[in-house]
């Protein structure tokens, strides 16, 4: 099976995450809302690419939120629930920002968002590698 799209998505997410990490390292901060939105969007891309690569499930609608996309992933394979709380953490950050409740966020939430993104990337990449989806 051709895994080209999945490989491209993972490479792109890795590079974008590295960029965020570099900026954080040099500047010490990033714009919070944009960073959280970007992290959620990248996670959504990885999940959709995996679902597409799997070829056994219906793809989510363009308008589906990340947790709805995640539900498609986990249906029939509850082992994916190990990352549910990490995704929900980013959605919580977004909701706090949207409701003007930054006081409910952890210290330096943009750093936590990028670290959570990296964690999810590594988890999904490792799983895809074990499944032979990302090549050698």
Secondary structure, 3 states (H helix, E strand, C coil): CCCHHHHHHHHHHHHHHHHHHHHHHHHCCCCHHHHHHHHHHHHHHHHHHHHHHHCCCCCCCCCCCHHHHHHHHHCCCHHHHHHHHHHHHHHHHHHHHHCCCHHHCCCCHHHHHHHHHHHHHHHHHHHHHHCCCCCC
